[in-house]
């Protein structure tokens, strides 16, 4: 796998990957042992399209976590001494921070490729139906599969175009089309796109008409996405009701009740009270927006 050091980013790292790579080589053996225990990390890195060997990513992650942990250790020890804690207590507190920061940092690094792969899969599915319709039109027009893939690699389908570009390069280098398509299916993180590619490769092996297979796939995919839209609309109804109650009805009634009680009990209500209420409402609105965004399906019809 080729390495592009300027594209690789280790999360929470204080140094760029080019620096970490040269300093973390002593951890390569430990990384290989870790990969045997957690083989899914290798697939996540491949599906994230990180042009880096998995053991190199993990060794850089281990080194970065150690650097961050010791930095927090010394800062914690320094501030503990400022607050006039004993040397023993300062050391124990700093040691606790060291282990906590190391494990939290490394946990984030271990899961970063999986999260990135999931996001990349969602981006692919946003353009997938458009790309497959484009492919179907080209195949029905008599364009060869290879030329159709080349055309898709030049379109603005985001990560999908990148996948087609990688595949066409392998085909140009002499790799059989079926083998290149099956590799693309293993390499990309979108489950729906993988299913499409496997069906295309199976149709090619069976000698069936790819355009007919693809037309059936697109029809089924379109129906599935319409169902997802209806389900998403059904999920929004209770969320919208809760949003209205918590961010509109409750604050309005609460402020009215607060004003009435203050007039009877002579409770002072200053600007800070209203700023606090505004802050709480804004916080709940942010939560609702996050929930809605997380539930939204990556679809394009």
C-alpha positions as CSV (number, residue, x, y, z in Angstrom):
1,X,0.0,0.0,0.0
2,X,1.4,3.4,-1.0
3,X,1.9,6.0,1.7
4,X,0.8,9.6,1.4
5,X,2.1,11.2,4.6
6,X,0.6,14.6,4.0
7,X,-2.9,13.0,4.0
8,X,-2.6,10.8,7.1
9,X,-3.8,12.4,10.3
10,X,-3.5,10.7,13.7
11,X,-6.3,12.1,15.9
12,X,-5.1,14.2,18.9
13,X,-1.5,14.0,17.7
14,X,0.8,16.9,18.5
15,X,3.0,16.1,15.5
16,X,2.3,15.5,11.8
17,X,2.3,11.9,10.6
18,X,5.7,12.4,8.8
19,X,7.3,13.0,12.2
20,X,5.5,10.3,14.0
21,X,6.3,7.7,11.4
22,X,10.1,8.1,11.9
23,X,9.8,8.2,15.7
24,X,7.5,5.3,16.2
25,X,9.2,2.5,14.3
26,X,10.2,0.7,17.6
27,X,6.5,0.1,18.2
28,X,5.9,-1.8,15.0
29,X,6.2,-5.3,16.5
30,X,3.7,-4.4,19.3
31,X,1.4,-3.1,16.6
32,X,1.5,-6.4,14.7
33,X,0.6,-8.3,17.9
34,X,-2.3,-5.8,18.4
35,X,-3.5,-6.3,14.8
36,X,-3.8,-10.1,15.4
37,X,-6.0,-9.4,18.4
38,X,-8.1,-6.8,16.6
39,X,-8.1,-7.7,12.8
40,X,-11.1,-5.4,12.1
41,X,-8.8,-2.4,12.4
42,X,-7.0,-3.4,9.2
43,X,-10.3,-3.6,7.3
44,X,-11.4,-0.3,8.7
45,X,-8.2,1.4,7.5
46,X,-8.6,-0.1,4.1
47,X,-12.3,1.0,3.9
48,X,-11.3,4.5,5.1
49,X,-9.0,4.7,2.1
50,X,-6.1,5.6,4.3
51,X,-3.0,5.0,2.2
52,X,-1.0,3.6,5.1
53,X,-0.1,0.2,6.5
54,X,-2.3,-0.7,9.6
55,X,0.8,-1.6,11.8
56,X,2.3,1.8,10.9
57,X,-0.9,3.6,11.8
58,X,-1.1,1.8,15.2
59,X,2.6,2.3,16.0
60,X,2.2,6.1,15.3
61,X,-0.9,6.0,17.5
62,X,0.9,4.3,20.4
63,X,3.7,6.8,20.2
64,X,1.4,9.8,20.0
65,X,-0.6,8.5,23.0
66,X,2.5,8.1,25.1
67,X,3.6,11.6,24.2
68,X,0.2,13.1,25.2
69,X,0.1,11.0,28.4
70,X,3.5,12.2,29.6
71,X,2.7,15.8,28.7
72,X,-0.4,15.6,30.9
73,X,1.6,13.9,33.6
74,X,4.1,16.7,33.9
75,X,1.4,19.4,33.7
76,X,-0.6,17.7,36.4
77,X,2.4,17.3,38.6
78,X,3.4,20.9,38.1
79,X,-0.1,22.2,39.0
80,X,-0.4,19.8,41.9
81,X,2.9,21.3,43.4
82,X,1.5,24.8,42.8
83,X,-1.5,23.9,45.0
84,X,1.0,22.7,47.6
85,X,0.1,19.0,47.6
86,X,2.7,16.5,48.9
87,X,5.1,15.1,46.4
88,X,3.6,11.6,46.8
89,X,0.0,12.8,46.3
90,X,1.1,14.9,43.3
91,X,2.9,11.9,41.8
92,X,-0.1,9.6,42.3
93,X,-2.6,12.0,40.9
94,X,-0.3,12.7,37.9
95,X,0.1,8.9,37.4
96,X,-3.6,8.5,37.3
97,X,-4.0,11.2,34.7
98,X,-1.1,9.6,32.7
99,X,-2.9,6.2,32.4
100,X,-6.3,7.8,31.8
101,X,-5.0,10.0,29.0
102,X,-3.1,7.2,27.4
103,X,-6.0,4.8,27.3
104,X,-8.6,7.4,26.2
105,X,-6.2,8.7,23.5
106,X,-5.4,5.3,22.2
107,X,-9.1,4.2,22.3
108,X,-10.0,7.2,20.1
109,X,-7.1,6.3,17.7
110,X,-8.2,2.7,17.5
111,X,-11.8,3.7,16.6
112,X,-11.0,6.6,14.4
113,X,-10.7,4.5,11.1
114,X,-14.1,2.8,11.9
115,X,-15.8,6.1,12.4
116,X,-14.2,7.6,9.3
117,X,-15.2,4.5,7.3
118,X,-18.8,4.8,8.4
119,X,-18.9,8.5,7.4
120,X,-17.3,7.6,4.1
121,X,-19.9,4.9,3.5
122,X,-22.7,7.4,4.2
123,X,-21.2,9.8,1.7
124,X,-21.0,7.1,-0.9
125,X,-24.7,6.1,-0.4
126,X,-25.8,9.7,-1.0
127,X,-24.5,9.5,-4.6
128,X,-24.9,5.8,-5.2
129,X,-28.3,5.7,-6.9
130,X,-27.3,8.6,-9.2
131,X,-24.1,6.8,-10.1
132,X,-25.8,3.5,-10.8
133,X,-28.4,5.1,-13.0
134,X,-25.6,6.8,-14.9
135,X,-23.9,3.4,-15.3
136,X,-27.1,1.8,-16.5
137,X,-27.7,4.5,-19.2
138,X,-24.1,4.0,-20.5
139,X,-24.4,0.2,-20.6
140,X,-27.7,0.3,-22.4
141,X,-26.2,2.8,-24.9
142,X,-23.6,0.2,-25.8
143,X,-20.7,1.6,-23.8
144,X,-18.3,-1.1,-22.4
145,X,-18.1,-1.7,-18.7
146,X,-14.6,-0.4,-18.5
147,X,-15.4,2.8,-20.4
148,X,-18.4,3.3,-18.2
149,X,-16.3,3.0,-15.1
150,X,-13.8,5.5,-16.5
151,X,-16.6,7.9,-17.2
152,X,-17.9,7.5,-13.6
153,X,-14.5,8.1,-12.2
154,X,-14.4,11.5,-13.9
155,X,-17.9,12.5,-12.6
156,X,-18.5,14.4,-9.3
157,X,-19.7,11.5,-7.3
158,X,-17.3,12.1,-4.4
159,X,-15.9,9.0,-2.8
160,X,-17.7,6.8,-5.4
161,X,-15.7,8.4,-8.2
162,X,-12.5,7.8,-6.3
163,X,-13.4,4.1,-6.0
164,X,-14.1,3.8,-9.7
165,X,-10.8,5.6,-10.4
166,X,-8.8,3.1,-8.3
167,X,-10.6,0.2,-10.0
168,X,-10.1,1.5,-13.6
169,X,-6.4,1.9,-12.8
170,X,-6.2,-1.7,-11.8
171,X,-8.1,-2.8,-14.9
172,X,-5.7,-0.7,-17.1
173,X,-2.7,-2.5,-15.4
174,X,-4.1,-5.8,-16.6
175,X,-6.2,-7.1,-13.6
176,X,-9.3,-9.0,-14.8
177,X,-12.5,-7.0,-14.5
178,X,-14.3,-9.4,-12.2
179,X,-11.3,-9.5,-9.8
180,X,-11.1,-5.7,-9.8
181,X,-14.8,-5.3,-9.1
182,X,-14.7,-7.9,-6.3
183,X,-11.7,-6.0,-4.7
184,X,-13.7,-2.8,-4.9
185,X,-16.6,-4.6,-3.1
186,X,-14.2,-5.6,-0.3
187,X,-12.5,-2.2,-0.1
188,X,-15.5,0.1,0.2
189,X,-17.5,0.6,3.5
190,X,-21.0,0.9,2.0
191,X,-23.0,-2.3,2.5
192,X,-25.5,-1.4,-0.3
193,X,-22.7,-0.6,-2.7
194,X,-21.0,-3.9,-1.9
195,X,-24.2,-5.8,-2.6
196,X,-24.5,-4.1,-6.0
197,X,-20.9,-4.9,-6.9
198,X,-21.2,-8.6,-5.9
199,X,-24.3,-8.9,-8.0
200,X,-22.6,-7.3,-11.0
201,X,-19.6,-9.7,-10.6
202,X,-21.9,-12.7,-10.2
203,X,-23.8,-11.7,-13.4
204,X,-20.4,-11.4,-15.2
205,X,-19.4,-14.8,-14.1
206,X,-22.7,-16.3,-15.2
207,X,-22.5,-14.5,-18.5
208,X,-25.8,-12.7,-17.9
209,X,-26.7,-9.2,-19.2
210,X,-25.3,-6.7,-16.7
211,X,-27.7,-4.0,-17.7
212,X,-30.7,-6.1,-16.8
213,X,-29.2,-7.1,-13.5
214,X,-28.3,-3.4,-12.8
215,X,-31.8,-2.3,-13.7
216,X,-33.3,-4.7,-11.2
217,X,-30.9,-3.6,-8.5
218,X,-31.7,0.1,-9.0
219,X,-35.4,-0.6,-8.8
220,X,-35.0,-2.4,-5.5
221,X,-32.7,0.2,-4.2
222,X,-35.1,3.0,-5.1
223,X,-37.9,1.2,-3.3
224,X,-35.8,0.7,-0.2
225,X,-34.8,4.3,0.0
226,X,-38.5,5.4,-0.3
227,X,-39.3,3.2,2.6
228,X,-36.4,4.8,4.6
229,X,-37.8,8.2,3.8
230,X,-41.2,7.2,5.2
231,X,-39.7,5.7,8.3
232,X,-37.6,8.8,8.9
233,X,-40.7,10.9,8.6
234,X,-42.5,8.7,11.1
235,X,-39.5,9.0,13.5
236,X,-39.5,12.8,13.2
237,X,-43.1,13.2,14.5
238,X,-42.4,12.3,18.2
239,X,-39.1,14.2,18.1
240,X,-40.8,17.3,16.8
241,X,-43.5,17.1,19.5
242,X,-40.8,16.8,22.2
243,X,-38.9,19.7,20.6
244,X,-42.0,21.9,20.8
245,X,-42.7,20.9,24.4
246,X,-39.2,21.3,25.7
247,X,-38.0,24.4,23.7
248,X,-41.2,26.3,23.2
249,X,-44.1,25.4,25.5
250,X,-42.1,24.7,28.7
251,X,-39.9,27.9,28.6
252,X,-42.9,30.1,27.7
253,X,-45.0,28.7,30.6
254,X,-42.0,28.7,32.9
255,X,-41.1,32.3,32.3
256,X,-44.8,33.3,32.7
257,X,-45.0,31.4,36.0
258,X,-41.7,32.9,37.2
259,X,-42.9,36.4,36.5
260,X,-46.2,35.8,38.4
261,X,-44.5,34.2,41.4
262,X,-41.9,37.0,41.5
263,X,-44.7,39.6,41.8
264,X,-46.3,37.8,44.7
265,X,-43.2,36.7,46.6
266,X,-41.1,39.8,45.6
267,X,-38.4,37.6,44.1
268,X,-35.8,39.6,42.1
269,X,-35.5,38.4,38.4
270,X,-32.4,39.8,36.7
271,X,-31.0,39.6,33.3
272,X,-28.8,36.6,34.3
273,X,-32.0,34.5,34.9
274,X,-33.1,35.0,31.3
275,X,-29.6,34.4,30.0
276,X,-29.5,31.1,31.9
277,X,-32.9,30.1,30.4
278,X,-31.7,31.1,27.0
279,X,-28.6,29.0,27.5
280,X,-30.6,25.9,28.6
281,X,-33.0,26.3,25.6
282,X,-30.0,26.6,23.2
283,X,-28.5,23.5,24.7
284,X,-31.6,21.4,24.1
285,X,-32.0,22.7,20.6
286,X,-28.4,21.6,19.9
287,X,-29.3,18.1,21.2
288,X,-32.4,17.8,19.0
289,X,-30.5,18.9,15.9
290,X,-27.8,16.3,16.7
291,X,-30.5,13.6,17.1
292,X,-32.2,14.5,13.9
293,X,-28.8,14.6,12.0
294,X,-27.8,11.1,13.4
295,X,-31.1,9.6,12.3
296,X,-31.1,11.0,8.8
297,X,-30.5,8.4,6.2
298,X,-27.8,8.9,3.5
299,X,-30.1,8.6,0.5
300,X,-30.5,10.2,-2.9
301,X,-33.5,9.4,-5.2
